[in-house]
């Protein structure tokens, strides 16, 4: 859009240079030269919109064609150029608005990416802790098996100890001798 406006400006400028045979008073020429130099400066800096605005100012202040029918055509062209300048301004504002929205979208995406990276780091840390806890749990399971085995052995030892105690109690009781000694002599 900007390049198209610059090309239109150059075409209007060339058309204006071809009709420069009309003699103007000297005081206006210095103003035109200043405005023209300003327009060229804007063109060199690729600020086509400002250059077009300066050219429109020149064309309005110092019309090239004094005849009525040609002035009408130039007026229409000037109106068309003004509307193009306004549409260029509007499209520039729209583009800036879109650029702001895109920039804000990128900012939000980068913030979300930073949050995601933080969550991924936290996830890795939690997975590491979970792995350590699983290893501890496996160790506790093996300790439980060992504890059950030892409990079983202890129960067996208690049963054996109870038997031994009963045997000991029987041994502590006086022994009864058989009541008939004659059976013993034979």
Buried (B, 14 or more C-beta within 10 A) or exposed (E): EBEEBBEBBBEBBEEBEEEEEEEEEEEEEEEBEEBBEBBEEBBEEEBBBBBBBBBBEBBEEBBBBEEEEEBEEBBEBBEEBBEBBEEBEEEEEEEEEEEEEEEEEEEEEEEEEEEEEEEEEEEEEEEEEEEEEEEEEEEEEEEEEEEEEEEEEEEEEEEEEEEEEEEEEEEEEEEEEEEEEEEEEE
